[in-house]
Amino acid sequence: MPGGGGCFELSVNGELIYSKLKTGEFPDEQKMLAEVGKRLK
């Protein structure tokens, strides 16, 4: 879901997987793809 203010959060089925607001940096793309894949199985 698009957001504003420089936030980037990734959720699957309502579960927060990654938050740029918490870490201050963008996630590793491959790691995030793997995390999403695990949750969609």
N, C-alpha and C positions, 0 to 999 in steps of 0.2 A: 504494500500500500504506500503510495507516495506520501512523503511528509515534508515539512518545511523546517527551516532553521538549522540546516546542516546535520540533521539526525539521520542515521541509517540503522534500521532494525530489521532483522529477518526472523520471521515466525513461520511455523508449520503447524496447522491445525490448532492455532491459538497458543502454541508453545514458543516462547522466545528462545531463539537459537543464538542470536548475536545482537549486540547493541554497541554501536559506535559511541553512543553517549557515555557508556560505561568504560570503554577502553581508550577512546580518543583517537582511534585509527580504524581504517577500513580493514575488513577481514581478508584472509587469504582465500581467493576464489575457489581453488580446488578443495580446500578443507570444508568450505560452506556447501559446495556441491555434494560432497560425501555425507555431510550431516543431514542435508535434505533428503538424499537418497535413502539413508538408514530409516528415516521417519516415514517415508512413503511406502515402505515394504509392507 
